[in-house]
Amino acid sequence: MTDQTRIIHIDGMTCGGCVASVHTATAEIDGLHTLTVELSDNQATATFDDAQTSAEAIAEAISDAGFDARVANS
């Protein structure tokens, strides 16, 4: 188990409901420990176990919820 922290840029969030939608979209991802969404910065900080999930998988779940999400370059 190696914890990673990555930034995910999220375009399309306009309100607190969008933030809630992002949290709902990622709630069931195994290995995701924390997800802090910053509406004003259009990004989320994800801490996860890289043996169970990846930043790309988290971004994909957010994209599937209707947002444009991409992992920031590390």
mmJSON file of the N, C-alpha and C atoms, coordinates in Angstrom:
{"data_MODEL":{"atom_site":{
"group_PDB":["ATOM","ATOM","ATOM","ATOM","ATOM","ATOM","ATOM","ATOM","ATOM","ATOM","ATOM","ATOM","ATOM","ATOM","ATOM","ATOM","ATOM","ATOM","ATOM","ATOM","ATOM","ATOM","ATOM","ATOM","ATOM","ATOM","ATOM","ATOM","ATOM","ATOM","ATOM","ATOM","ATOM","ATOM","ATOM","ATOM","ATOM","ATOM","ATOM","ATOM","ATOM","ATOM","ATOM","ATOM","ATOM","ATOM","ATOM","ATOM","ATOM","ATOM","ATOM","ATOM","ATOM","ATOM","ATOM","ATOM","ATOM","ATOM","ATOM","ATOM","ATOM","ATOM","ATOM","ATOM","ATOM","ATOM","ATOM","ATOM","ATOM","ATOM","ATOM","ATOM","ATOM","ATOM","ATOM","ATOM","ATOM","ATOM","ATOM","ATOM","ATOM","ATOM","ATOM","ATOM","ATOM","ATOM","ATOM","ATOM","ATOM","ATOM","ATOM","ATOM","ATOM","ATOM","ATOM","ATOM","ATOM","ATOM","ATOM","ATOM","ATOM","ATOM","ATOM","ATOM","ATOM","ATOM","ATOM","ATOM","ATOM","ATOM","ATOM","ATOM","ATOM","ATOM","ATOM","ATOM","ATOM","ATOM","ATOM","ATOM","ATOM","ATOM","ATOM","ATOM","ATOM","ATOM","ATOM","ATOM","ATOM","ATOM","ATOM","ATOM","ATOM","ATOM","ATOM","ATOM","ATOM","ATOM","ATOM","ATOM","ATOM","ATOM","ATOM","ATOM","ATOM","ATOM","ATOM","ATOM","ATOM","ATOM","ATOM","ATOM","ATOM","ATOM","ATOM","ATOM","ATOM","ATOM","ATOM","ATOM","ATOM","ATOM","ATOM","ATOM","ATOM","ATOM","ATOM","ATOM","ATOM","ATOM","ATOM","ATOM","ATOM","ATOM","ATOM","ATOM","ATOM","ATOM","ATOM","ATOM","ATOM","ATOM","ATOM","ATOM","ATOM","ATOM","ATOM","ATOM","ATOM","ATOM","ATOM","ATOM","ATOM","ATOM","ATOM","ATOM","ATOM","ATOM","ATOM","ATOM","ATOM","ATOM","ATOM","ATOM","ATOM","ATOM","ATOM","ATOM","ATOM","ATOM","ATOM","ATOM","ATOM","ATOM","ATOM","ATOM","ATOM","ATOM","ATOM","ATOM","ATOM","ATOM"],
"id":[1,2,3,4,5,6,7,8,9,10,11,12,13,14,15,16,17,18,19,20,21,22,23,24,25,26,27,28,29,30,31,32,33,34,35,36,37,38,39,40,41,42,43,44,45,46,47,48,49,50,51,52,53,54,55,56,57,58,59,60,61,62,63,64,65,66,67,68,69,70,71,72,73,74,75,76,77,78,79,80,81,82,83,84,85,86,87,88,89,90,91,92,93,94,95,96,97,98,99,100,101,102,103,104,105,106,107,108,109,110,111,112,113,114,115,116,117,118,119,120,121,122,123,124,125,126,127,128,129,130,131,132,133,134,135,136,137,138,139,140,141,142,143,144,145,146,147,148,149,150,151,152,153,154,155,156,157,158,159,160,161,162,163,164,165,166,167,168,169,170,171,172,173,174,175,176,177,178,179,180,181,182,183,184,185,186,187,188,189,190,191,192,193,194,195,196,197,198,199,200,201,202,203,204,205,206,207,208,209,210,211,212,213,214,215,216,217,218,219,220,221,222],
"type_symbol":["N","C","C","N","C","C","N","C","C","N","C","C","N","C","C","N","C","C","N","C","C","N","C","C","N","C","C","N","C","C","N","C","C","N","C","C","N","C","C","N","C","C","N","C","C","N","C","C","N","C","C","N","C","C","N","C","C","N","C","C","N","C","C","N","C","C","N","C","C","N","C","C","N","C","C","N","C","C","N","C","C","N","C","C","N","C","C","N","C","C","N","C","C","N","C","C","N","C","C","N","C","C","N","C","C","N","C","C","N","C","C","N","C","C","N","C","C","N","C","C","N","C","C","N","C","C","N","C","C","N","C","C","N","C","C","N","C","C","N","C","C","N","C","C","N","C","C","N","C","C","N","C","C","N","C","C","N","C","C","N","C","C","N","C","C","N","C","C","N","C","C","N","C","C","N","C","C","N","C","C","N","C","C","N","C","C","N","C","C","N","C","C","N","C","C","N","C","C","N","C","C","N","C","C","N","C","C","N","C","C","N","C","C","N","C","C","N","C","C","N","C","C"],
"label_atom_id":["N","CA","C","N","CA","C","N","CA","C","N","CA","C","N","CA","C","N","CA","C","N","CA","C","N","CA","C","N","CA","C","N","CA","C","N","CA","C","N","CA","C","N","CA","C","N","CA","C","N","CA","C","N","CA","C","N","CA","C","N","CA","C","N","CA","C","N","CA","C","N","CA","C","N","CA","C","N","CA","C","N","CA","C","N","CA","C","N","CA","C","N","CA","C","N","CA","C","N","CA","C","N","CA","C","N","CA","C","N","CA","C","N","CA","C","N","CA","C","N","CA","C","N","CA","C","N","CA","C","N","CA","C","N","CA","C","N","CA","C","N","CA","C","N","CA","C","N","CA","C","N","CA","C","N","CA","C","N","CA","C","N","CA","C","N","CA","C","N","CA","C","N","CA","C","N","CA","C","N","CA","C","N","CA","C","N","CA","C","N","CA","C","N","CA","C","N","CA","C","N","CA","C","N","CA","C","N","CA","C","N","CA","C","N","CA","C","N","CA","C","N","CA","C","N","CA","C","N","CA","C","N","CA","C","N","CA","C","N","CA","C","N","CA","C","N","CA","C","N","CA","C","N","CA","C","N","CA","C"],
"label_alt_id":[null,null,null,null,null,null,null,null,null,null,null,null,null,null,null,null,null,null,null,null,null,null,null,null,null,null,null,null,null,null,null,null,null,null,null,null,null,null,null,null,null,null,null,null,null,null,null,null,null,null,null,null,null,null,null,null,null,null,null,null,null,null,null,null,null,null,null,null,null,null,null,null,null,null,null,null,null,null,null,null,null,null,null,null,null,null,null,null,null,null,null,null,null,null,null,null,null,null,null,null,null,null,null,null,null,null,null,null,null,null,null,null,null,null,null,null,null,null,null,null,null,null,null,null,null,null,null,null,null,null,null,null,null,null,null,null,null,null,null,null,null,null,null,null,null,null,null,null,null,null,null,null,null,null,null,null,null,null,null,null,null,null,null,null,null,null,null,null,null,null,null,null,null,null,null,null,null,null,null,null,null,null,null,null,null,null,null,null,null,null,null,null,null,null,null,null,null,null,null,null,null,null,null,null,null,null,null,null,null,null,null,null,null,null,null,null,null,null,null,null,null,null],
"label_comp_id":["MET","MET","MET","THR","THR","THR","ASP","ASP","ASP","GLN","GLN","GLN","THR","THR","THR","ARG","ARG","ARG","ILE","ILE","ILE","ILE","ILE","ILE","HIS","HIS","HIS","ILE","ILE","ILE","ASP","ASP","ASP","GLY","GLY","GLY","MET","MET","MET","THR","THR","THR","CYS","CYS","CYS","GLY","GLY","GLY","GLY","GLY","GLY","CYS","CYS","CYS","VAL","VAL","VAL","ALA","ALA","ALA","SER","SER","SER","VAL","VAL","VAL","HIS","HIS","HIS","THR","THR","THR","ALA","ALA","ALA","THR","THR","THR","ALA","ALA","ALA","GLU","GLU","GLU","ILE","ILE","ILE","ASP","ASP","ASP","GLY","GLY","GLY","LEU","LEU","LEU","HIS","HIS","HIS","THR","THR","THR","LEU","LEU","LEU","THR","THR","THR","VAL","VAL","VAL","GLU","GLU","GLU","LEU","LEU","LEU","SER","SER","SER","ASP","ASP","ASP","ASN","ASN","ASN","GLN","GLN","GLN","ALA","ALA","ALA","THR","THR","THR","ALA","ALA","ALA","THR","THR","THR","PHE","PHE","PHE","ASP","ASP","ASP","ASP","ASP","ASP","ALA","ALA","ALA","GLN","GLN","GLN","THR","THR","THR","SER","SER","SER","ALA","ALA","ALA","GLU","GLU","GLU","ALA","ALA","ALA","ILE","ILE","ILE","ALA","ALA","ALA","GLU","GLU","GLU","ALA","ALA","ALA","ILE","ILE","ILE","SER","SER","SER","ASP","ASP","ASP","ALA","ALA","ALA","GLY","GLY","GLY","PHE","PHE","PHE","ASP","ASP","ASP","ALA","ALA","ALA","ARG","ARG","ARG","VAL","VAL","VAL","ALA","ALA","ALA","ASN","ASN","ASN","SER","SER","SER"],
"label_asym_id":["A","A","A","A","A","A","A","A","A","A","A","A","A","A","A","A","A","A","A","A","A","A","A","A","A","A","A","A","A","A","A","A","A","A","A","A","A","A","A","A","A","A","A","A","A","A","A","A","A","A","A","A","A","A","A","A","A","A","A","A","A","A","A","A","A","A","A","A","A","A","A","A","A","A","A","A","A","A","A","A","A","A","A","A","A","A","A","A","A","A","A","A","A","A","A","A","A","A","A","A","A","A","A","A","A","A","A","A","A","A","A","A","A","A","A","A","A","A","A","A","A","A","A","A","A","A","A","A","A","A","A","A","A","A","A","A","A","A","A","A","A","A","A","A","A","A","A","A","A","A","A","A","A","A","A","A","A","A","A","A","A","A","A","A","A","A","A","A","A","A","A","A","A","A","A","A","A","A","A","A","A","A","A","A","A","A","A","A","A","A","A","A","A","A","A","A","A","A","A","A","A","A","A","A","A","A","A","A","A","A","A","A","A","A","A","A","A","A","A","A","A","A"],
"label_entity_id":["1","1","1","1","1","1","1","1","1","1","1","1","1","1","1","1","1","1","1","1","1","1","1","1","1","1","1","1","1","1","1","1","1","1","1","1","1","1","1","1","1","1","1","1","1","1","1","1","1","1","1","1","1","1","1","1","1","1","1","1","1","1","1","1","1","1","1","1","1","1","1","1","1","1","1","1","1","1","1","1","1","1","1","1","1","1","1","1","1","1","1","1","1","1","1","1","1","1","1","1","1","1","1","1","1","1","1","1","1","1","1","1","1","1","1","1","1","1","1","1","1","1","1","1","1","1","1","1","1","1","1","1","1","1","1","1","1","1","1","1","1","1","1","1","1","1","1","1","1","1","1","1","1","1","1","1","1","1","1","1","1","1","1","1","1","1","1","1","1","1","1","1","1","1","1","1","1","1","1","1","1","1","1","1","1","1","1","1","1","1","1","1","1","1","1","1","1","1","1","1","1","1","1","1","1","1","1","1","1","1","1","1","1","1","1","1","1","1","1","1","1","1"],
"label_seq_id":[1,1,1,2,2,2,3,3,3,4,4,4,5,5,5,6,6,6,7,7,7,8,8,8,9,9,9,10,10,10,11,11,11,12,12,12,13,13,13,14,14,14,15,15,15,16,16,16,17,17,17,18,18,18,19,19,19,20,20,20,21,21,21,22,22,22,23,23,23,24,24,24,25,25,25,26,26,26,27,27,27,28,28,28,29,29,29,30,30,30,31,31,31,32,32,32,33,33,33,34,34,34,35,35,35,36,36,36,37,37,37,38,38,38,39,39,39,40,40,40,41,41,41,42,42,42,43,43,43,44,44,44,45,45,45,46,46,46,47,47,47,48,48,48,49,49,49,50,50,50,51,51,51,52,52,52,53,53,53,54,54,54,55,55,55,56,56,56,57,57,57,58,58,58,59,59,59,60,60,60,61,61,61,62,62,62,63,63,63,64,64,64,65,65,65,66,66,66,67,67,67,68,68,68,69,69,69,70,70,70,71,71,71,72,72,72,73,73,73,74,74,74],
"pdbx_PDB_ins_code":[null,null,null,null,null,null,null,null,null,null,null,null,null,null,null,null,null,null,null,null,null,null,null,null,null,null,null,null,null,null,null,null,null,null,null,null,null,null,null,null,null,null,null,null,null,null,null,null,null,null,null,null,null,null,null,null,null,null,null,null,null,null,null,null,null,null,null,null,null,null,null,null,null,null,null,null,null,null,null,null,null,null,null,null,null,null,null,null,null,null,null,null,null,null,null,null,null,null,null,null,null,null,null,null,null,null,null,null,null,null,null,null,null,null,null,null,null,null,null,null,null,null,null,null,null,null,null,null,null,null,null,null,null,null,null,null,null,null,null,null,null,null,null,null,null,null,null,null,null,null,null,null,null,null,null,null,null,null,null,null,null,null,null,null,null,null,null,null,null,null,null,null,null,null,null,null,null,null,null,null,null,null,null,null,null,null,null,null,null,null,null,null,null,null,null,null,null,null,null,null,null,null,null,null,null,null,null,null,null,null,null,null,null,null,null,null,null,null,null,null,null,null],
"Cartn_x":[0.847,0.0,0.889,0.73,1.433,0.408,0.297,-0.633,-0.036,-0.872,-0.506,-1.468,-0.991,-1.848,-1.661,-2.773,-2.72,-3.801,-3.546,-4.499,-5.257,-6.566,-7.406,-8.111,-7.883,-8.57,-9.969,-10.952,-12.345,-12.993,-13.365,-14.093,-15.572,-16.391,-17.835,-18.538,-17.784,-18.418,-18.815,-20.077,-20.552,-21.135,-21.366,-22.03,-21.731,-22.255,-22.079,-22.703,-23.758,-24.37,-23.415,-22.617,-21.61,-20.558,-20.154,-19.185,-19.759,-21.032,-21.686,-21.749,-21.992,-22.031,-20.681,-19.601,-18.256,-18.016,-18.417,-18.24,-19.068,-20.291,-21.151,-20.543,-20.004,-19.429,-18.213,-17.53,-16.301,-16.459,-17.627,-17.835,-17.561,-17.791,-17.66,-16.324,-15.368,-14.077,-13.228,-12.945,-12.099,-10.697,-10.173,-8.818,-8.734,-9.841,-9.841,-10.037,-9.025,-9.085,-9.765,-9.327,-9.933,-10.01,-11.032,-11.172,-11.649,-10.804,-11.144,-11.367,-12.588,-12.958,-12.969,-12.279,-12.218,-12.935,-14.155,-14.949,-14.258,-13.7,-13.077,-11.83,-11.166,-9.953,-10.215,-11.46,-11.814,-10.894,-10.695,-9.84,-10.194,-9.683,-9.822,-8.455,-8.248,-7.039,-7.468,-6.909,-7.275,-6.101,-6.37,-5.386,-5.934,-5.124,-5.618,-4.49,-4.89,-3.968,-3.753,-2.54,-2.304,-2.316,-2.434,-2.608,-4.064,-4.97,-6.397,-7.029,-6.5,-7.078,-5.984,-6.355,-5.393,-6.047,-5.225,-5.754,-6.586,-6.157,-6.901,-8.286,-8.388,-9.688,-10.61,-10.049,-10.844,-11.332,-10.451,-10.829,-11.898,-11.783,-12.777,-14.152,-14.202,-15.479,-16.107,-15.279,-15.773,-16.268,-15.538,-15.962,-17.281,-17.44,-18.679,-19.88,-19.618,-20.688,-21.02,-20.332,-20.688,-19.729,-18.593,-17.604,-16.401,-15.612,-14.385,-13.258,-12.82,-11.801,-10.55,-9.416,-8.125,-7.113,-6.204,-5.159,-4.12,-3.739,-2.696,-1.353,-0.491,0.86,1.576,2.295,3.001,4.396],
"Cartn_y":[-1.181,0.0,1.24,2.042,3.312,4.408,5.309,6.415,7.454,7.94,8.994,10.153,11.359,12.535,13.216,13.42,14.022,15.088,16.048,17.107,16.704,16.886,16.642,17.943,18.447,19.649,19.254,20.066,19.762,21.017,20.946,22.043,21.701,22.726,22.536,22.642,22.789,22.965,24.429,24.663,26.036,26.339,25.302,25.551,24.421,24.571,23.555,22.227,22.262,21.019,20.228,20.942,20.282,19.596,20.276,19.691,18.412,18.465,17.285,16.162,16.504,15.5,14.82,15.592,15.028,14.046,14.437,13.534,12.258,12.399,11.234,10.313,10.895,10.104,9.297,9.752,9.08,8.306,8.344,7.778,6.282,5.559,4.105,3.6,4.476,4.05,3.445,2.154,1.47,2.078,2.363,2.889,4.404,5.091,6.557,6.931,7.558,7.909,9.253,10.271,11.594,12.264,13.081,13.904,15.269,16.261,17.628,18.418,18.895,19.614,21.106,21.872,23.319,23.933,24.4,24.989,26.204,27.064,28.303,28.046,26.916,26.572,25.579,25.101,24.089,22.879,22.382,21.214,20.434,19.221,18.366,17.795,17.573,16.895,15.525,14.494,13.122,12.419,11.739,10.879,9.465,8.556,7.215,6.195,4.943,3.808,3.394,3.549,3.268,1.779,0.924,-0.5,-0.825,0.097,-0.146,0.717,1.899,2.799,3.718,4.599,5.543,6.916,7.918,9.265,9.296,8.549,8.507,7.882,6.857,6.227,7.176,7.942,8.929,10.008,10.507,11.521,10.986,9.726,9.127,9.071,8.745,8.707,10.098,11.109,12.489,12.877,12.489,12.763,12.064,10.843,10.094,10.788,11.641,12.392,13.68,13.928,15.074,16.247,16.062,17.131,16.8,17.809,17.595,17.511,16.294,16.076,15.493,16.0,15.484,15.598,14.666,14.639,15.688,16.477,17.488,16.806,17.415,16.882,16.932,15.868,15.831,16.364],
"Cartn_z":[0.0,0.0,0.0,-1.03,-1.1,-1.329,-0.378,-0.551,-1.484,-2.381,-3.321,-3.123,-3.37,-3.38,-4.717,-5.422,-6.756,-6.878,-7.738,-8.05,-9.319,-9.28,-10.445,-10.789,-11.997,-12.474,-12.913,-12.524,-12.852,-13.436,-14.7,-15.331,-15.347,-15.231,-15.287,-13.95,-12.858,-11.551,-11.396,-10.986,-10.835,-9.458,-8.645,-7.367,-6.376,-5.201,-4.175,-4.552,-5.359,-5.829,-6.701,-7.482,-8.322,-7.447,-6.402,-5.47,-4.866,-4.483,-3.923,-4.957,-6.217,-7.28,-7.463,-7.353,-7.463,-6.314,-5.114,-3.967,-4.136,-4.625,-4.847,-5.899,-6.961,-8.061,-7.631,-6.598,-6.171,-4.862,-4.276,-2.939,-2.853,-3.923,-3.883,-4.424,-4.667,-5.215,-4.093,-4.227,-3.244,-3.276,-2.11,-2.009,-1.971,-2.261,-2.174,-0.716,-0.124,1.299,1.514,0.805,0.941,-0.422,-0.587,-1.774,-1.304,-1.472,-1.088,-2.364,-2.546,-3.761,-3.474,-4.306,-4.192,-5.393,-5.172,-6.244,-6.852,-6.013,-6.504,-7.343,-7.115,-7.862,-8.994,-9.103,-10.105,-10.039,-8.827,-8.679,-7.421,-7.386,-6.211,-5.876,-4.594,-4.132,-3.635,-4.26,-3.926,-3.271,-2.16,-1.515,-1.589,-2.13,-2.413,-2.312,-2.184,-2.173,-3.625,-4.131,-5.552,-5.886,-4.895,-5.163,-5.461,-5.128,-5.311,-6.398,-6.63,-7.625,-8.149,-9.04,-9.616,-9.751,-9.915,-10.136,-11.409,-12.412,-13.676,-13.494,-12.666,-12.403,-11.654,-10.739,-9.998,-10.952,-11.811,-12.795,-13.739,-14.12,-15.015,-14.353,-13.067,-12.347,-12.3,-12.12,-12.106,-13.499,-14.532,-15.91,-16.22,-15.738,-15.957,-15.316,-14.314,-13.654,-14.407,-15.53,-16.365,-16.321,-15.69,-15.608,-16.481,-16.792,-17.548,-16.525,-16.232,-15.2,-15.817,-15.369,-15.846,-14.721,-14.688,-13.663,-14.014,-13.022,-13.222,-13.412,-14.193,-14.363,-13.03,-12.729,-11.438,-11.583],
"occupancy":[1.0,1.0,1.0,1.0,1.0,1.0,1.0,1.0,1.0,1.0,1.0,1.0,1.0,1.0,1.0,1.0,1.0,1.0,1.0,1.0,1.0,1.0,1.0,1.0,1.0,1.0,1.0,1.0,1.0,1.0,1.0,1.0,1.0,1.0,1.0,1.0,1.0,1.0,1.0,1.0,1.0,1.0,1.0,1.0,1.0,1.0,1.0,1.0,1.0,1.0,1.0,1.0,1.0,1.0,1.0,1.0,1.0,1.0,1.0,1.0,1.0,1.0,1.0,1.0,1.0,1.0,1.0,1.0,1.0,1.0,1.0,1.0,1.0,1.0,1.0,1.0,1.0,1.0,1.0,1.0,1.0,1.0,1.0,1.0,1.0,1.0,1.0,1.0,1.0,1.0,1.0,1.0,1.0,1.0,1.0,1.0,1.0,1.0,1.0,1.0,1.0,1.0,1.0,1.0,1.0,1.0,1.0,1.0,1.0,1.0,1.0,1.0,1.0,1.0,1.0,1.0,1.0,1.0,1.0,1.0,1.0,1.0,1.0,1.0,1.0,1.0,1.0,1.0,1.0,1.0,1.0,1.0,1.0,1.0,1.0,1.0,1.0,1.0,1.0,1.0,1.0,1.0,1.0,1.0,1.0,1.0,1.0,1.0,1.0,1.0,1.0,1.0,1.0,1.0,1.0,1.0,1.0,1.0,1.0,1.0,1.0,1.0,1.0,1.0,1.0,1.0,1.0,1.0,1.0,1.0,1.0,1.0,1.0,1.0,1.0,1.0,1.0,1.0,1.0,1.0,1.0,1.0,1.0,1.0,1.0,1.0,1.0,1.0,1.0,1.0,1.0,1.0,1.0,1.0,1.0,1.0,1.0,1.0,1.0,1.0,1.0,1.0,1.0,1.0,1.0,1.0,1.0,1.0,1.0,1.0,1.0,1.0,1.0,1.0,1.0,1.0,1.0,1.0,1.0,1.0,1.0,1.0],
"B_iso_or_equiv":[0.0,0.0,0.0,0.0,0.0,0.0,0.0,0.0,0.0,0.0,0.0,0.0,0.0,0.0,0.0,0.0,0.0,0.0,0.0,0.0,0.0,0.0,0.0,0.0,0.0,0.0,0.0,0.0,0.0,0.0,0.0,0.0,0.0,0.0,0.0,0.0,0.0,0.0,0.0,0.0,0.0,0.0,0.0,0.0,0.0,0.0,0.0,0.0,0.0,0.0,0.0,0.0,0.0,0.0,0.0,0.0,0.0,0.0,0.0,0.0,0.0,0.0,0.0,0.0,0.0,0.0,0.0,0.0,0.0,0.0,0.0,0.0,0.0,0.0,0.0,0.0,0.0,0.0,0.0,0.0,0.0,0.0,0.0,0.0,0.0,0.0,0.0,0.0,0.0,0.0,0.0,0.0,0.0,0.0,0.0,0.0,0.0,0.0,0.0,0.0,0.0,0.0,0.0,0.0,0.0,0.0,0.0,0.0,0.0,0.0,0.0,0.0,0.0,0.0,0.0,0.0,0.0,0.0,0.0,0.0,0.0,0.0,0.0,0.0,0.0,0.0,0.0,0.0,0.0,0.0,0.0,0.0,0.0,0.0,0.0,0.0,0.0,0.0,0.0,0.0,0.0,0.0,0.0,0.0,0.0,0.0,0.0,0.0,0.0,0.0,0.0,0.0,0.0,0.0,0.0,0.0,0.0,0.0,0.0,0.0,0.0,0.0,0.0,0.0,0.0,0.0,0.0,0.0,0.0,0.0,0.0,0.0,0.0,0.0,0.0,0.0,0.0,0.0,0.0,0.0,0.0,0.0,0.0,0.0,0.0,0.0,0.0,0.0,0.0,0.0,0.0,0.0,0.0,0.0,0.0,0.0,0.0,0.0,0.0,0.0,0.0,0.0,0.0,0.0,0.0,0.0,0.0,0.0,0.0,0.0,0.0,0.0,0.0,0.0,0.0,0.0,0.0,0.0,0.0,0.0,0.0,0.0],
"pdbx_formal_charge":[null,null,null,null,null,null,null,null,null,null,null,null,null,null,null,null,null,null,null,null,null,null,null,null,null,null,null,null,null,null,null,null,null,null,null,null,null,null,null,null,null,null,null,null,null,null,null,null,null,null,null,null,null,null,null,null,null,null,null,null,null,null,null,null,null,null,null,null,null,null,null,null,null,null,null,null,null,null,null,null,null,null,null,null,null,null,null,null,null,null,null,null,null,null,null,null,null,null,null,null,null,null,null,null,null,null,null,null,null,null,null,null,null,null,null,null,null,null,null,null,null,null,null,null,null,null,null,null,null,null,null,null,null,null,null,null,null,null,null,null,null,null,null,null,null,null,null,null,null,null,null,null,null,null,null,null,null,null,null,null,null,null,null,null,null,null,null,null,null,null,null,null,null,null,null,null,null,null,null,null,null,null,null,null,null,null,null,null,null,null,null,null,null,null,null,null,null,null,null,null,null,null,null,null,null,null,null,null,null,null,null,null,null,null,null,null,null,null,null,null,null,null],
"auth_seq_id":[1,1,1,2,2,2,3,3,3,4,4,4,5,5,5,6,6,6,7,7,7,8,8,8,9,9,9,10,10,10,11,11,11,12,12,12,13,13,13,14,14,14,15,15,15,16,16,16,17,17,17,18,18,18,19,19,19,20,20,20,21,21,21,22,22,22,23,23,23,24,24,24,25,25,25,26,26,26,27,27,27,28,28,28,29,29,29,30,30,30,31,31,31,32,32,32,33,33,33,34,34,34,35,35,35,36,36,36,37,37,37,38,38,38,39,39,39,40,40,40,41,41,41,42,42,42,43,43,43,44,44,44,45,45,45,46,46,46,47,47,47,48,48,48,49,49,49,50,50,50,51,51,51,52,52,52,53,53,53,54,54,54,55,55,55,56,56,56,57,57,57,58,58,58,59,59,59,60,60,60,61,61,61,62,62,62,63,63,63,64,64,64,65,65,65,66,66,66,67,67,67,68,68,68,69,69,69,70,70,70,71,71,71,72,72,72,73,73,73,74,74,74],
"auth_comp_id":["MET","MET","MET","THR","THR","THR","ASP","ASP","ASP","GLN","GLN","GLN","THR","THR","THR","ARG","ARG","ARG","ILE","ILE","ILE","ILE","ILE","ILE","HIS","HIS","HIS","ILE","ILE","ILE","ASP","ASP","ASP","GLY","GLY","GLY","MET","MET","MET","THR","THR","THR","CYS","CYS","CYS","GLY","GLY","GLY","GLY","GLY","GLY","CYS","CYS","CYS","VAL","VAL","VAL","ALA","ALA","ALA","SER","SER","SER","VAL","VAL","VAL","HIS","HIS","HIS","THR","THR","THR","ALA","ALA","ALA","THR","THR","THR","ALA","ALA","ALA","GLU","GLU","GLU","ILE","ILE","ILE","ASP","ASP","ASP","GLY","GLY","GLY","LEU","LEU","LEU","HIS","HIS","HIS","THR","THR","THR","LEU","LEU","LEU","THR","THR","THR","VAL","VAL","VAL","GLU","GLU","GLU","LEU","LEU","LEU","SER","SER","SER","ASP","ASP","ASP","ASN","ASN","ASN","GLN","GLN","GLN","ALA","ALA","ALA","THR","THR","THR","ALA","ALA","ALA","THR","THR","THR","PHE","PHE","PHE","ASP","ASP","ASP","ASP","ASP","ASP","ALA","ALA","ALA","GLN","GLN","GLN","THR","THR","THR","SER","SER","SER","ALA","ALA","ALA","GLU","GLU","GLU","ALA","ALA","ALA","ILE","ILE","ILE","ALA","ALA","ALA","GLU","GLU","GLU","ALA","ALA","ALA","ILE","ILE","ILE","SER","SER","SER","ASP","ASP","ASP","ALA","ALA","ALA","GLY","GLY","GLY","PHE","PHE","PHE","ASP","ASP","ASP","ALA","ALA","ALA","ARG","ARG","ARG","VAL","VAL","VAL","ALA","ALA","ALA","ASN","ASN","ASN","SER","SER","SER"],
"auth_asym_id":["A","A","A","A","A","A","A","A","A","A","A","A","A","A","A","A","A","A","A","A","A","A","A","A","A","A","A","A","A","A","A","A","A","A","A","A","A","A","A","A","A","A","A","A","A","A","A","A","A","A","A","A","A","A","A","A","A","A","A","A","A","A","A","A","A","A","A","A","A","A","A","A","A","A","A","A","A","A","A","A","A","A","A","A","A","A","A","A","A","A","A","A","A","A","A","A","A","A","A","A","A","A","A","A","A","A","A","A","A","A","A","A","A","A","A","A","A","A","A","A","A","A","A","A","A","A","A","A","A","A","A","A","A","A","A","A","A","A","A","A","A","A","A","A","A","A","A","A","A","A","A","A","A","A","A","A","A","A","A","A","A","A","A","A","A","A","A","A","A","A","A","A","A","A","A","A","A","A","A","A","A","A","A","A","A","A","A","A","A","A","A","A","A","A","A","A","A","A","A","A","A","A","A","A","A","A","A","A","A","A","A","A","A","A","A","A","A","A","A","A","A","A"],
"auth_atom_id":["N","CA","C","N","CA","C","N","CA","C","N","CA","C","N","CA","C","N","CA","C","N","CA","C","N","CA","C","N","CA","C","N","CA","C","N","CA","C","N","CA","C","N","CA","C","N","CA","C","N","CA","C","N","CA","C","N","CA","C","N","CA","C","N","CA","C","N","CA","C","N","CA","C","N","CA","C","N","CA","C","N","CA","C","N","CA","C","N","CA","C","N","CA","C","N","CA","C","N","CA","C","N","CA","C","N","CA","C","N","CA","C","N","CA","C","N","CA","C","N","CA","C","N","CA","C","N","CA","C","N","CA","C","N","CA","C","N","CA","C","N","CA","C","N","CA","C","N","CA","C","N","CA","C","N","CA","C","N","CA","C","N","CA","C","N","CA","C","N","CA","C","N","CA","C","N","CA","C","N","CA","C","N","CA","C","N","CA","C","N","CA","C","N","CA","C","N","CA","C","N","CA","C","N","CA","C","N","CA","C","N","CA","C","N","CA","C","N","CA","C","N","CA","C","N","CA","C","N","CA","C","N","CA","C","N","CA","C","N","CA","C","N","CA","C","N","CA","C","N","CA","C","N","CA","C","N","CA","C"],
"pdbx_PDB_model_num":[1,1,1,1,1,1,1,1,1,1,1,1,1,1,1,1,1,1,1,1,1,1,1,1,1,1,1,1,1,1,1,1,1,1,1,1,1,1,1,1,1,1,1,1,1,1,1,1,1,1,1,1,1,1,1,1,1,1,1,1,1,1,1,1,1,1,1,1,1,1,1,1,1,1,1,1,1,1,1,1,1,1,1,1,1,1,1,1,1,1,1,1,1,1,1,1,1,1,1,1,1,1,1,1,1,1,1,1,1,1,1,1,1,1,1,1,1,1,1,1,1,1,1,1,1,1,1,1,1,1,1,1,1,1,1,1,1,1,1,1,1,1,1,1,1,1,1,1,1,1,1,1,1,1,1,1,1,1,1,1,1,1,1,1,1,1,1,1,1,1,1,1,1,1,1,1,1,1,1,1,1,1,1,1,1,1,1,1,1,1,1,1,1,1,1,1,1,1,1,1,1,1,1,1,1,1,1,1,1,1,1,1,1,1,1,1,1,1,1,1,1,1]
}}}
